[in-house]
């Protein structure tokens, strides 16, 4: 399906409004506004008020008219109502993503006027009016502040002069006494009076636009809002679900539950130093602070209830406070020393989300736990309905045996044993890493809960997850050097800087190194074999299964030749025009053969390592892949993931624009794409009537994805028939949602 609608271009990446109790702070200048001085915001008040009044009286609508609809059942003028009261909720379209609200700072209002004038469109009236009010109030505040500052400066100068004079007198008296006592020692001594070294004046305060080469940045990059600060909607709103047809509505009326999404949602934080507003921008996409989303879907009644919440407010405030004091530079490099003890319930767990997380003693009817995670060992529990943070903890708080600095972002669930399996990693003095694997039963009567399976000693690596089968765990250690201090910070931004850890340098991918597959027997609880192959990197392991008759383990993963993809996801790269194409990847199927036999050899000679063999199952990337959850730890045929249209793979400024259903047996595929649309990780919801005895039973269900509509600068929840990959419904949101990382579906709703 293609889209022909052309909306207004998206402009410069946003700054974030300072969400402090004292009210909105003025932002720094942005594109379309003449620069202001570093120390004072010079406001052309009469001209601003005149322009605001002109726009206010001449226009009574909030945004430019919409063009042709994207699909027959797509409506751009959906009414959004509050779930609690049913009243209509007005969402004002963004002039700059995430900042175009009635309470926006002066710079946003001024930008609205400039943008509207250049493009001959109608600006949001409330933005302009609020900007005028803020301008007048701010001008008065500035005048009073200037008077107070001048008076305080005069008083401080007088006090400093008096103190300096007193110190000079004391120093002179002391020097005379010393000279008198040791005058004979000073005949041949020459000395000079030390001179104060004055630092040069600081340059202009930088902001987001200055972190990107302005000669290369293009404000009309369609996906730019996906890497811009998101909107928080704590009060649930009701979205209209547009269903393709009545037959479709009947066919999929079984779809009822909640989709959770987690990912970075706050990339730029404003803070104030003296009278200058500055902006701290995180370096990497994954460094952004989390924004969690909840879509409660009632397909039968064609309704979606949506809410979202920033879950790292404390860390955001601490980041702003440290920036105010100049404790670290405008990057993530200095956030590491904040520590979990100061973050309370709000650490940054921005990667994955886990419904029904086992947290120890309980029973099958107890309230489920919704937990957020990242590659840090820190977890965060939030309320499954309101998304309000409850508390932060580490795996070692569940069981002291699970100690580690880093943990697997994606734990694996064993649906047969009803246990959650994961690992933690710690680095020793010699630079080797200790991986501790453990299991947590869903229902546990022991304290502390869970138990360790085995420990593996290997090189440190960036392992997002691992492979799990009925009898084995396979840890894939990608080839990294053992000097990796900065790398550890990127994996775990909460490591205390006062730690005595021996990790001191960077984490580098070694293109000449070996990738090793460490096989752990879950029953014997020990490492039994290691396989070795050429260098590779995978962010996502699709699935794993074993064939007892052939004594093999099969692992499907989306493999790259190196970890260059991680550097491609720096915000500076993602926000810059002429962004190079992403590295190529393919789905590889690795087979570890004759495991019992290799286990015997490994006991005798641990240096003689066998090689796995692999086959390519696709000739395209399948990032953020998922399968039918009923096929976990079993042989599967289909996988759904994100890819790039073949015609665009070698082009610049291209993100994943296609959802692909890959047939890994037949090596065929089906796709969904739309012009200017950028999907997020798909989530496969199997049909309750999914029957393996029926033809195509594995792919019966619905695929859900939150899609960014670039030209419209808004997002929508997309629903596809998992079999045919045709669109069955969508729910439009009145704003954009930043690109997330992982999501989960739950059938059971909680009141």
C-alpha positions, 0 to 999 in steps of 0.5 A: 500500500502506498501513500500519496499525502504530502503534509507540512515538512518536519523541522529541526529536532526539538528541545524539550520543555523543562518540566519543573514545578516552577513552570516553563523555562525559555528555550534557546534559539532554534531554526527560523529564529534569529540568534539571541545573546548568550546571557540575555534573551532579547525580545522584540516585544512590540513586533512579537505582540503585533505578529501574534495579534495578527495571526490570532485574529486572522486564523481560528484553526490549529493546523494546515488542512489535511490532504487526501486520506492515506486509506479508505478507512483512515481519518485524519480528523479523529476525535480523541476523548478522555477515557474517564469522562468521554470529553473531547481532548484537544492535542495541538499539533507540533510546530517542532516535534514535542514542543508545540503545546499551549504552554510552549516557550517563547522560542517555539511561539516565535518559530511558529510565526516564522514557520507559518510565514515561510510555508504560508500555513496557519499556526497554532493560535494557542501557541502564539497567544501563550508565547505573547503572554510569556514574552510580556511576563518574561520581559518584566521578570528580566528587568527586575532580575537585571536590577537585582543582579546589578545591586548584588554584583555591586555589593559582592564587588565591594565585599571582595575588594575589602576581603582582598585588601585584608588578605594583602595586608596580612600577607605583607605583614607575614612576608615582612616577618619572614624576611626579617628572620631570614634576610641573609638567605634571600640574597641570591634568590630571584622570584616573581609574583604569580599572575592570575590566569583568566579563562577566555569567555565561554563560546555561545551555548550549544543546543541540539542544532549545534550538535549536528552539522548545520550544512548537512542537516536537512529539516525535512527528514521524514523520520526525524520526530522518531528520535525527538522527545515524546509526549506523556499522556498519563490520563488515558484517551480513547482512540477510534479503531478504523477497521477495514471491513465488517467481515474483518471486524467479525473475523478478528473480534477475538483480539482483546488485551493490552500492548505494552511498548518500551523505548527511549522517549526523552533525548534532549533535556533543558537545564539552566545555568545562570540566565542561559538555557542550555540543552543536554543531548544524549549520545545514543538512541538507546541512551534516551530516558524511557517512555512506556506506552499502553494500548488497551485494544477492544477490536470487537467494539472498535476501540483503543484506550491509550496512555503513556508515562515517562518512568525516569523522572528522578533520573531526569531531575538528577541529570538536570541538577548535575548539568546545572552544577556543571558536574558533567558534560553535555553527553551521557558520559557523566550520568554514570555516577548518579547511582541507584540509591539516589534514583529511587523508583526511577532508573532508566530501563529503556529497552524491554518490558516484561509482563508477569515477571516472577519476583519471588514468593507468590501464587498463580493468582497474585497480582502480576508484576510489570517490569522494565529492563535494559542491559544494566542489571537494574530493573524497574517495576511499574503499575500494569495499568497506570504505569506509575513506577513502584520501585527499582531493584537489581537481580541480586535483590531477588537472590544474592547469588544473581550478582552482576553489573550487566544482565541480559536485556531479553530474558527467556521464558520456558513455557514447559517448566514455567520459569524465566531464565537469564544471566548476569555478568561481572568482570574480574580483575584479569578482565575476564567476565563471569556469566551467571545463569539462573532460573526464576519459577513463576510460582516460588515458595522458597526464599530467596527465590530461584537458583543458579544453573551454571557460571561461564567464564569468557571474554566480556561481550555485548550480549543482548540475549541468549538461546534457550532450548528444553535442555540447553542454554547457549551463550554467544560471545561476540569477539570484543577486546577485554579493555572496555570501560566506556563500553561498560558505561554504555551497557550500564549507565548506572555503574557507580563511578566510585566503584573499585571495578578494574574495568578501565578502558573501551569495549572494541569489536575485534574483526579478527577474533572468534565468536564462541557458542558456550553450551550449558546443560540445564540438567547437569548445570554445567558448561559442557561444550564450546563451538567456535566460528568467524566474527559476527554480531547479532542484536536479536536471537530469533529462536532456538530448538533442539533435535534429540534424535540428531543431537543438535541445537539450531539457532536462528539469528539476524547476523551482521559481520560486525557491530557497526550497526550500534554506531549507526544508532548514535543520535548525531548520525540518525539526526543528520542528513546523508546518513549512510546506509545501515550495514547489511544483515541476513538471517542465519541458521546455526547448527551445533552438531553432536553435542554429547560427543563434543561434550566428551571431547571438551572434558579432555581438551578444552582447546579443541573447539568444533565449528558450527555450520550455518545457512542463510535463510534470507538475503535481507535484514530482519531486525527486531524479529519475533515469532509466534510465541507458541513456537518458543523453543520449538522448530518454527517456520515464520518470523516477522521483523523490520527490513528496508525496501530493496530499492532503498537499501543502498540509499542515504537517510533510510530507516526500516520502512517495511514489516516482513513476514519471512518464511524461513523454510521456503525462503520466501516473504510477504511485506507491508509498507507505506510511503513515508511510514516507519514501523517499530518492532512487530508483535505477533498475537496468535489466534486463540484458534491457532491449530497446528493441525490446520494449514497455516496454523503457525501464522494465524493471528494479528501483527501489531506495530506502532508506525510513524507517519513521517509527512504527518508527524504523527503515529498510528497503531497498525494491525495486520493479518499475520498470514496475508500481511494485509492491513485490517485496522489502525488507530490514529494518534494525535502526536508522534511516538518516538521509535521504541525498542521492544513490546509485549502483548497480554491477553489478561487485562488488570483493573 
